[in-house]
């Protein structure tokens, strides 16, 4: 299948285009990783256009536009959703929203345990404000199952089984406070290539939708602390 995939839920902007095998030409993937954050809104569309040109694909030739819909950065999620919707509307193709924590789990599996048949992962993304987004997944018999719903937690609240792999981008800011010292730790982000690997199964399961139905998945409904909360924290130091 032909897919465009991108994720802007973290400080890294990741995008990829997959062109299906045709005749003697094998399936091919073009990918790009760049700084995200404040630069995402200005650079995402030109970067996508560049990748599509390299792949020699037009937007109406895509089977779906795949994007990381959250949880993650509020601004990044809104940008990804808006760009996916705009491109899909113009090309008249469906969108496929993908759980960013599932993409973290898939990236960890692909990079560190591609041949492991049973792979439990606790996926974590830095939510700032001294919190993390968390979800638990198990890869078994070639498919992923979510075994714990998305949650927002303090690093001190993390609890894992010994067989779990803990994957994400939380080790630099919170590493000493993570209690799961027995679990394997893997640095991983929700890459666009992870979205591409997840897309066929999600598409087959009916995950695609019309552009106007796509929404970001926020988990947290509060983006900043109040002045009183910041003052209380400062006083407690």
TORKOL-4160 file (C-alpha; in steps of 0.2 Angstrom, whole numbers, padded with zeros to 4 digits, m for minus):
237
<pt num="1" X="0000" Y="0000" Z="0000"/>
<pt num="2" X="0005" Y="0018" Z="m0002"/>
<pt num="3" X="0006" Y="0028" Z="0014"/>
<pt num="4" X="0011" Y="0045" Z="0020"/>
<pt num="5" X="0015" Y="0044" Z="0039"/>
<pt num="6" X="0020" Y="0057" Z="0051"/>
<pt num="7" X="0022" Y="0061" Z="0070"/>
<pt num="8" X="0024" Y="0077" Z="0079"/>
<pt num="9" X="0019" Y="0072" Z="0096"/>
<pt num="10" X="0037" Y="0075" Z="0104"/>
<pt num="11" X="0052" Y="0087" Z="0101"/>
<pt num="12" X="0056" Y="0076" Z="0086"/>
<pt num="13" X="0047" Y="0078" Z="0069"/>
<pt num="14" X="0046" Y="0061" Z="0060"/>
<pt num="15" X="0039" Y="0058" Z="0043"/>
<pt num="16" X="0040" Y="0044" Z="0030"/>
<pt num="17" X="0032" Y="0039" Z="0013"/>
<pt num="18" X="0029" Y="0021" Z="0008"/>
<pt num="19" X="0027" Y="0016" Z="m0010"/>
<pt num="20" X="0020" Y="m0001" Z="m0014"/>
<pt num="21" X="0029" Y="m0014" Z="m0024"/>
<pt num="22" X="0025" Y="m0012" Z="m0042"/>
<pt num="23" X="0031" Y="m0024" Z="m0056"/>
<pt num="24" X="0049" Y="m0027" Z="m0054"/>
<pt num="25" X="0051" Y="m0012" Z="m0041"/>
<pt num="26" X="0051" Y="m0018" Z="m0023"/>
<pt num="27" X="0041" Y="m0009" Z="m0009"/>
<pt num="28" X="0051" Y="0007" Z="m0004"/>
<pt num="29" X="0051" Y="0019" Z="0010"/>
<pt num="30" X="0058" Y="0037" Z="0011"/>
<pt num="31" X="0060" Y="0044" Z="0028"/>
<pt num="32" X="0065" Y="0061" Z="0037"/>
<pt num="33" X="0068" Y="0066" Z="0055"/>
<pt num="34" X="0070" Y="0084" Z="0060"/>
<pt num="35" X="0068" Y="0095" Z="0075"/>
<pt num="36" X="0050" Y="0097" Z="0080"/>
<pt num="37" X="0043" Y="0108" Z="0094"/>
<pt num="38" X="0040" Y="0126" Z="0088"/>
<pt num="39" X="0047" Y="0123" Z="0071"/>
<pt num="40" X="0034" Y="0109" Z="0066"/>
<pt num="41" X="0020" Y="0120" Z="0059"/>
<pt num="42" X="0032" Y="0129" Z="0048"/>
<pt num="43" X="0042" Y="0114" Z="0042"/>
<pt num="44" X="0031" Y="0099" Z="0041"/>
<pt num="45" X="0021" Y="0102" Z="0025"/>
<pt num="46" X="0037" Y="0107" Z="0015"/>
<pt num="47" X="0045" Y="0092" Z="0022"/>
<pt num="48" X="0031" Y="0081" Z="0017"/>
<pt num="49" X="0030" Y="0088" Z="m0001"/>
<pt num="50" X="0049" Y="0084" Z="m0003"/>
<pt num="51" X="0047" Y="0066" Z="0003"/>
<pt num="52" X="0031" Y="0064" Z="m0009"/>
<pt num="53" X="0042" Y="0071" Z="m0023"/>
<pt num="54" X="0056" Y="0059" Z="m0019"/>
<pt num="55" X="0044" Y="0044" Z="m0019"/>
<pt num="56" X="0036" Y="0051" Z="m0035"/>
<pt num="57" X="0018" Y="0049" Z="m0028"/>
<pt num="58" X="0004" Y="0061" Z="m0028"/>
<pt num="59" X="m0007" Y="0063" Z="m0013"/>
<pt num="60" X="m0022" Y="0055" Z="m0022"/>
<pt num="61" X="m0012" Y="0039" Z="m0024"/>
<pt num="62" X="m0011" Y="0036" Z="m0006"/>
<pt num="63" X="m0021" Y="0023" Z="0003"/>
<pt num="64" X="m0021" Y="0033" Z="0019"/>
<pt num="65" X="m0013" Y="0047" Z="0028"/>
<pt num="66" X="m0006" Y="0040" Z="0044"/>
<pt num="67" X="m0003" Y="0051" Z="0059"/>
<pt num="68" X="0001" Y="0050" Z="0078"/>
<pt num="69" X="m0014" Y="0057" Z="0086"/>
<pt num="70" X="m0008" Y="0056" Z="0104"/>
<pt num="71" X="m0005" Y="0057" Z="0118"/>
<pt num="72" X="0009" Y="0070" Z="0117"/>
<pt num="73" X="0013" Y="0088" Z="0115"/>
<pt num="74" X="m0004" Y="0098" Z="0113"/>
<pt num="75" X="0003" Y="0109" Z="0099"/>
<pt num="76" X="0011" Y="0094" Z="0090"/>
<pt num="77" X="m0005" Y="0084" Z="0091"/>
<pt num="78" X="m0015" Y="0098" Z="0084"/>
<pt num="79" X="m0003" Y="0102" Z="0070"/>
<pt num="80" X="m0002" Y="0084" Z="0065"/>
<pt num="81" X="m0021" Y="0082" Z="0065"/>
<pt num="82" X="m0024" Y="0098" Z="0055"/>
<pt num="83" X="m0011" Y="0094" Z="0042"/>
<pt num="84" X="m0018" Y="0076" Z="0040"/>
<pt num="85" X="m0035" Y="0082" Z="0038"/>
<pt num="86" X="m0031" Y="0096" Z="0026"/>
<pt num="87" X="m0021" Y="0084" Z="0015"/>
<pt num="88" X="m0034" Y="0070" Z="0016"/>
<pt num="89" X="m0048" Y="0082" Z="0011"/>
<pt num="90" X="m0039" Y="0089" Z="m0004"/>
<pt num="91" X="m0034" Y="0071" Z="m0010"/>
<pt num="92" X="m0050" Y="0063" Z="m0005"/>
<pt num="93" X="m0041" Y="0049" Z="0005"/>
<pt num="94" X="m0044" Y="0042" Z="0022"/>
<pt num="95" X="m0034" Y="0046" Z="0038"/>
<pt num="96" X="m0028" Y="0033" Z="0050"/>
<pt num="97" X="m0025" Y="0040" Z="0068"/>
<pt num="98" X="m0012" Y="0029" Z="0077"/>
<pt num="99" X="m0009" Y="0029" Z="0096"/>
<pt num="100" X="0008" Y="0037" Z="0099"/>
<pt num="101" X="0012" Y="0026" Z="0114"/>
<pt num="102" X="0009" Y="0010" Z="0103"/>
<pt num="103" X="0021" Y="0017" Z="0091"/>
<pt num="104" X="0034" Y="0019" Z="0105"/>
<pt num="105" X="0031" Y="0001" Z="0109"/>
<pt num="106" X="0033" Y="m0005" Z="0091"/>
<pt num="107" X="0049" Y="0005" Z="0089"/>
<pt num="108" X="0056" Y="m0003" Z="0104"/>
<pt num="109" X="0051" Y="m0020" Z="0098"/>
<pt num="110" X="0058" Y="m0017" Z="0080"/>
<pt num="111" X="0075" Y="m0010" Z="0086"/>
<pt num="112" X="0078" Y="m0022" Z="0101"/>
<pt num="113" X="0068" Y="m0038" Z="0100"/>
<pt num="114" X="0062" Y="m0041" Z="0082"/>
<pt num="115" X="0062" Y="m0060" Z="0084"/>
<pt num="116" X="0054" Y="m0060" Z="0101"/>
<pt num="117" X="0037" Y="m0069" Z="0101"/>
<pt num="118" X="0031" Y="m0062" Z="0117"/>
<pt num="119" X="0036" Y="m0044" Z="0121"/>
<pt num="120" X="0027" Y="m0034" Z="0135"/>
<pt num="121" X="0031" Y="m0015" Z="0134"/>
<pt num="122" X="0027" Y="m0001" Z="0146"/>
<pt num="123" X="0027" Y="0014" Z="0134"/>
<pt num="124" X="0031" Y="0031" Z="0142"/>
<pt num="125" X="0032" Y="0049" Z="0134"/>
<pt num="126" X="0037" Y="0064" Z="0144"/>
<pt num="127" X="0021" Y="0075" Z="0147"/>
<pt num="128" X="0031" Y="0089" Z="0156"/>
<pt num="129" X="0024" Y="0096" Z="0172"/>
<pt num="130" X="0033" Y="0082" Z="0181"/>
<pt num="131" X="0022" Y="0069" Z="0173"/>
<pt num="132" X="0022" Y="0055" Z="0160"/>
<pt num="133" X="0010" Y="0048" Z="0148"/>
<pt num="134" X="0010" Y="0029" Z="0150"/>
<pt num="135" X="0002" Y="0013" Z="0142"/>
<pt num="136" X="0005" Y="m0005" Z="0142"/>
<pt num="137" X="0005" Y="m0016" Z="0127"/>
<pt num="138" X="0010" Y="m0034" Z="0123"/>
<pt num="139" X="0016" Y="m0041" Z="0106"/>
<pt num="140" X="0011" Y="m0059" Z="0104"/>
<pt num="141" X="0008" Y="m0070" Z="0089"/>
<pt num="142" X="0012" Y="m0055" Z="0077"/>
<pt num="143" X="0000" Y="m0043" Z="0084"/>
<pt num="144" X="m0001" Y="m0029" Z="0098"/>
<pt num="145" X="m0014" Y="m0029" Z="0112"/>
<pt num="146" X="m0016" Y="m0015" Z="0124"/>
<pt num="147" X="m0017" Y="m0021" Z="0141"/>
<pt num="148" X="m0017" Y="m0005" Z="0151"/>
<pt num="149" X="m0027" Y="0011" Z="0146"/>
<pt num="150" X="m0018" Y="0027" Z="0144"/>
<pt num="151" X="m0014" Y="0036" Z="0160"/>
<pt num="152" X="m0005" Y="0051" Z="0166"/>
<pt num="153" X="0007" Y="0048" Z="0181"/>
<pt num="154" X="0021" Y="0055" Z="0191"/>
<pt num="155" X="0038" Y="0046" Z="0188"/>
<pt num="156" X="0037" Y="0040" Z="0206"/>
<pt num="157" X="0021" Y="0030" Z="0202"/>
<pt num="158" X="0028" Y="0019" Z="0189"/>
<pt num="159" X="0026" Y="0000" Z="0193"/>
<pt num="160" X="0032" Y="m0013" Z="0181"/>
<pt num="161" X="0034" Y="m0032" Z="0180"/>
<pt num="162" X="0051" Y="m0039" Z="0179"/>
<pt num="163" X="0048" Y="m0046" Z="0161"/>
<pt num="164" X="0042" Y="m0029" Z="0155"/>
<pt num="165" X="0053" Y="m0018" Z="0144"/>
<pt num="166" X="0051" Y="0001" Z="0148"/>
<pt num="167" X="0052" Y="0011" Z="0132"/>
<pt num="168" X="0051" Y="0030" Z="0129"/>
<pt num="169" X="0059" Y="0047" Z="0131"/>
<pt num="170" X="0058" Y="0049" Z="0150"/>
<pt num="171" X="0075" Y="0042" Z="0156"/>
<pt num="172" X="0085" Y="0058" Z="0154"/>
<pt num="173" X="0072" Y="0069" Z="0164"/>
<pt num="174" X="0066" Y="0056" Z="0176"/>
<pt num="175" X="0078" Y="0041" Z="0176"/>
<pt num="176" X="0083" Y="0041" Z="0194"/>
<pt num="177" X="0065" Y="0042" Z="0200"/>
<pt num="178" X="0058" Y="0027" Z="0190"/>
<pt num="179" X="0056" Y="0013" Z="0202"/>
<pt num="180" X="0056" Y="m0001" Z="0188"/>
<pt num="181" X="0074" Y="m0004" Z="0191"/>
<pt num="182" X="0073" Y="m0022" Z="0186"/>
<pt num="183" X="0064" Y="m0019" Z="0169"/>
<pt num="184" X="0075" Y="m0017" Z="0153"/>
<pt num="185" X="0075" Y="0002" Z="0148"/>
<pt num="186" X="0075" Y="0006" Z="0129"/>
<pt num="187" X="0075" Y="0024" Z="0122"/>
<pt num="188" X="0062" Y="0025" Z="0109"/>
<pt num="189" X="0051" Y="0038" Z="0100"/>
<pt num="190" X="0035" Y="0036" Z="0090"/>
<pt num="191" X="0043" Y="0036" Z="0073"/>
<pt num="192" X="0034" Y="0038" Z="0056"/>
<pt num="193" X="0042" Y="0021" Z="0051"/>
<pt num="194" X="0034" Y="0013" Z="0067"/>
<pt num="195" X="0017" Y="0020" Z="0061"/>
<pt num="196" X="0020" Y="0012" Z="0044"/>
<pt num="197" X="0023" Y="m0005" Z="0051"/>
<pt num="198" X="0007" Y="m0003" Z="0062"/>
<pt num="199" X="m0004" Y="0004" Z="0048"/>
<pt num="200" X="m0009" Y="m0012" Z="0038"/>
<pt num="201" X="m0016" Y="m0021" Z="0053"/>
<pt num="202" X="m0025" Y="m0005" Z="0060"/>
<pt num="203" X="m0032" Y="m0002" Z="0042"/>
<pt num="204" X="m0038" Y="m0020" Z="0041"/>
<pt num="205" X="m0046" Y="m0018" Z="0058"/>
<pt num="206" X="m0056" Y="m0003" Z="0052"/>
<pt num="207" X="m0046" Y="0011" Z="0060"/>
<pt num="208" X="m0047" Y="0022" Z="0045"/>
<pt num="209" X="m0059" Y="0036" Z="0044"/>
<pt num="210" X="m0065" Y="0052" Z="0035"/>
<pt num="211" X="m0054" Y="0067" Z="0037"/>
<pt num="212" X="m0067" Y="0077" Z="0047"/>
<pt num="213" X="m0069" Y="0062" Z="0060"/>
<pt num="214" X="m0050" Y="0063" Z="0065"/>
<pt num="215" X="m0046" Y="0070" Z="0083"/>
<pt num="216" X="m0031" Y="0072" Z="0093"/>
<pt num="217" X="m0030" Y="0061" Z="0109"/>
<pt num="218" X="m0025" Y="0072" Z="0123"/>
<pt num="219" X="m0026" Y="0062" Z="0139"/>
<pt num="220" X="m0022" Y="0077" Z="0149"/>
<pt num="221" X="m0035" Y="0091" Z="0149"/>
<pt num="222" X="m0023" Y="0104" Z="0158"/>
<pt num="223" X="m0008" Y="0112" Z="0149"/>
<pt num="224" X="m0001" Y="0123" Z="0163"/>
<pt num="225" X="0000" Y="0126" Z="0181"/>
<pt num="226" X="m0009" Y="0140" Z="0189"/>
<pt num="227" X="0001" Y="0154" Z="0198"/>
<pt num="228" X="m0005" Y="0148" Z="0215"/>
<pt num="229" X="0001" Y="0130" Z="0210"/>
<pt num="230" X="0018" Y="0136" Z="0205"/>
<pt num="231" X="0020" Y="0147" Z="0221"/>
<pt num="232" X="0015" Y="0132" Z="0232"/>
<pt num="233" X="0029" Y="0121" Z="0223"/>
<pt num="234" X="0042" Y="0135" Z="0225"/>
<pt num="235" X="0037" Y="0137" Z="0244"/>
<pt num="236" X="0039" Y="0118" Z="0246"/>
<pt num="237" X="0057" Y="0118" Z="0240"/>
